[in-house]
Amino acid sequence: MAPKRKKVEVEEEEARAQVEVEEEDEEEEELAFSRNYFLAKEVGSASGKRSAARKVSEINLVDEQLLRASLSELPTKHEKEIGSLLESYKGLYSNWLFELRCGFGLLMYGFGSKKAFLEDFASSTLTSYTVVVINGYLASVNLKQVMTTIAEILWEHYKCKAKISTGKKQQTQLPNGLKSVDDIVTFIVDISDDCNCSVCLLIHNIDGPALRDPDSQQHLARVSCCSCICLVASIDHVNAPLLWDKKMAYTQFKWSWHHVPTFVPYKVEGLFNPLILFSSGHVQTTKTALVVLQSLTPNAQSVFRVLAEFQLANEKEEGMHVSELYTKCREQFLVSSQVTLNAHLTEFKDHKLVKMRRHSDGQDCLHIPLPTNALEKLLQELV
Amino acid sequence: MAKHQSSPQSASSQGANSQDANHTLEPFFVLHKAQLQATVVEKVSKSRKGRKKGIESSPKSPEKSKRTTSDEQPSNTLYEQWRFKAFNEIWSLIQSSIEGVLRDINLKLFNEVLQWIEDSFSEIKSNVKLSSSEILQPYPLLADTLCRKIPTAFVLTKNAEFVDDIQTFCDLGSHLKANRCHVANMSALDFSLKFGIGGSVRSLLRQLHSEPLDGKIADMLTLAKWYCEEENNDKPIVVMIDDMECCNADVLGNFITMLSEWVMKIPIFFIMGVATTIEAPKNMLPSDALQHLNPCKLTLGTPSDRMNSLVESVLVKVCYCFSLGHEVSVFLRNYFLRHDGTITSFISALKLACSKHFSLESVSFLGLYMLDQDSEERWSEKFVYLPESMKRCVLNLHSCKSEKNLQGGVGSIVQQLSDLKASQRFWSSVVLCLFEVARYSKMQFLDIFCEATDPKMYCMNGSENSLKKHFRCGDKNSTARSSSGVGSITRVIHTIREMPVAALSNLLDKWNNHTEEMTEINEEVKKLQSVLASVDEGKVYEENLHNIRNRKSVSVISGKGNSANEKVAMLLDAMIRKYMKPLECMTLHEIICFRDVDVLQSGLIGDPRKTIQLDLLKCHSSLSCSCCSSDAKNLSPSMHDTSIMYKLAQEFGDVINLYEWYQSFKTVLTSSSQTSRKKGRPSPASKKAKPLPPSETEALIQARFCGAVTELQISGLLRMPTKRRPDFIQRIAFGL
């Protein structure tokens, strides 16, 4: 039974490796396609270049904390010019308000963060509107909560109006049965004609990660058609217009485009983006590997250490045989049986700390997919 | 990232005391609540009901507000209010005109559909008579299979873009509802694989039931029960699917098959919009569903027909208070023909033009009085109360600068405005006359409109000789010019020369109506009508178009140019020369004429892909700083980091090696500062900075590099490295 199971496991492993190779090939093809498509005339073989290409690890990277600290304290270039650019937009505020009142949605685009100046526009000019700001650049935006807030604002006004006209006291809660976003949006659309209020939705990055799906855009489009709701939005992505079809663009959002480059750094918008020099390569992997290892039992950590030490000592080897690892671990009283070792190895493989390879002698061997210096650093920190 | 969630309650409770730094990390918050004073006004102006109300009451409202502030200097806000009111009234006038035109153009089709439904319904009623209990039986009736066919009208929309037809189908629904039909207006979203046939039936029931479907099972029995209710019975149920080709074929096929089981009990009709050809349903639907349809083909008007009607009624008939300049007209024509050919986009462009005009032209509110019978009095009253600064605004309009008569004061301005109004009336009458001929020869009204607004053409037509030269020139090159849209008016005149007498007579009847205000021309038209009546019709009617062409060439050679056709053509010549003065040739035209094509274009077609790249490549043009070079190729350390990075990225292929990119960036930042140090002239960025230890300098450069890459990533100009190639970034945008 056991050999059979082993055979199945090996087959699975092979299949997985096959899939990985195929995925990589696809990626390669995709890249080649784009190269052929866009740069057919480019001279020289790019693959040749790549083989000799320099690596990010060759850059003498400073400590991530120091880099983050420098990033937060970076002085803004052209502060004076940016100031006068923003000042020049203030002269347009009244025209923008005019367009909003005419029924258009304002869509601001151009390089630079538009967050601060749009909020300044809203605070200084849109005083007759209740302004709800949506930070679309955050992935945590929940459209249902936003719509509920808008519904509550409208409902409050609707109640006041109904109270005045009927003299009866209305229920204070939103009606029951508003379970989905769709229901809430329908509710907003229904009561908006009878509300004596104006709500302005100020959406920073309507093309942001949480809002760029078709459903969210449809909901926003439906809400933007309401007579008492107007929309001021900003986009930063060059392909943002692809979010809307003609119906949405012309009959629902009714965009009036405004090119307002600010050159203000995208400090908040880029807050959660990984730093390019630390996001890829071994830096991030070492950190995650450390986190995973620290959560394992001391015995498991020691098994990993045995494997790592072997790999460091035999850099030219393709990997360590499973049987060899078992013998060493048993010698050090780390595992009592093959089953225990397999349990540890499964844990490592699941977290991609260890990869199984086919040795040139035909046997399976284990390998830690980290460069030597990263592995050394990892062992130093894994105390 | 999900850690910064905020509940709606907390967001709303924070209210106006916002401006907190924490707000940047909250998914949403209420910045401030509305100040009560203006909300009602906003609401009135935005809702359509409010607009209608505004037409009746608001011509006087600026007066009221004016009198209250007449003693003091009215603020800009007041003028803005006036302009906004003017926009509201004028746009609601234009909009009602658009709605009227589109309704009229579709009315023929609507009545055709109604007739077809009534005929089919009476046929079904005469064949099958069922009691309520029979209808409510859950199993189908055994009858001739022919009777199980659902009458289906395929409406060919002849429009690749569906956005125009959405409104048409809504209007058709309202028309049918008003004529004793139950209507369910369904769309492709109701026939999706996601919700299946259950979703379709639920949507159908939701639309037919006036009350919500709470707790009821959405099935055909519920529909049958609803239909058996007294107030619902004895009316056809029309199911409209506006774009059937976008529906899921299987779901729609099942829906049809299911309804066909009930068609004898519940009279259901389908109206389906088809964008391509009548073959589309055959290709799309499964054959078993198709056999349950009893098809009938109807056709909608083409977008160009609709456009002709719109140009006539909106741009020519309602042009006294807001009109388009020549360049804007040409832009809108091209926008319609080359951009997407939809009426919807044209209307939205027109609305944007209108709002830009009233927003940017400070004295545009005066245009509102063009609508009044007693415009002169209204202007006189207005000018008495206007402060000097505003009068100066009027006198400073570009068209007034050369006009010396205007320095005479209010009287002369009012006189000029009256002339402008009269001239516009004449202009529109002549253009309507041109359109009548164009209708006969199936020309595009928009081409003629563009030419009629061209001030250059008018200047060229100024003298009689040059006019003739222009038309003669048109003779030779008419085909070449027609394709480019130039020479449309010349072609109109040629058409008159080739018209048969009957058509000419009809034309003169229409001209008679259009030229009522131009007495001199009207008399000529009447004379021509009497001349035509006296012509021996038998002789002329026999000539077909081909013969007429031959005759014309003979007459030109033999010098006989005094036929009735020639006289009518000459009359049109005279009309054009005397009365068709383009608006832009008139003094004070800026008050009602929108000419800023660049503003309209940028408001209408935002091109972020190009513009954002240009922002980065030519940041100097936006920032206009003294420290950076205006030369796009030069890189200096004082430039915006992302701009330097994007310029450097241009030198790479489709993938960028991070190491090389970083080194280039570092070189730009460091080498230039070294050279500037050598020159003893530090760059402004490094002026105040003390020399930093190497590790901190490195950290600073790396921080700038990371920040710039993040910014480029936010702009969508880069794709982040993959696991396979951690050292390469992929470029996305190539070229502008």
Interface residues (C-beta under 8 A of the other chain):
Chain A: E24 E27 E28 L31 S34 R35 F38 L39 E42 A46 R50 A53 R54 K55 V56 E58 I59 N60 L61 V62 L66 L67 R68 A69 S70 L71 L74 P75 K77 H78 K80 E81 I82 L85 S94 N95 F98 E99 R101 C102 G103 F104 L107 Y109 G110 F111 G112 K115 E119 A122 S123 T127 S128 Y129 T130 V131 V132 V133 I134 N135 L138 A139 S140 V141 N142 Q145 V146 T148 T149 E152 I153 G177 D193 C195 N196 C197 S198 V199 L202 A210 S227 C228 C230 I235 D236 H237 V238 N239 A240 P241 D245 K246 K247 Y250 T251 K254 W255 S256 W257 H258 H259 P261 F263 P265 Y266 V268 E269 G270 L271 F272 N273 L275 I276 L277 F278 S279 S280 G281
Chain B: M1 A2 K3 H4 Q5 S6 S7 P8 A11 S12 Q19 H23 T24 L25 E26 P27 F28 F29 V30 L31 H32 K33 A34 Q35 Q37 A38 T39 V40 V41 E42 K43 S45 K46 S47 R48 N76 E80 R83 F84 F87 W91 E161 F162 V163 I166 D214 D340 T342 T344 S345 S348 K351 L352 S355 K356 F358 S359 L360 S602 G603 L604 I605 G606 P608 R609 T611 I612 Q613 D615 L616 C619 S622 L623 S624 C625 C627 S638 M639 H640 D641 T642 G653 D654 V655 N657 L658 Y659 E660 Y662 A685 S695 E696 E698 A699 L700 Q702 A703 R704 F705 C706 G707 V709 T710 E711 Q713 I714 S715 G716 L717 M720 P721 T722 K723 R724 R725 P726 D727 F728 I729 Q730 I732 A733 F734
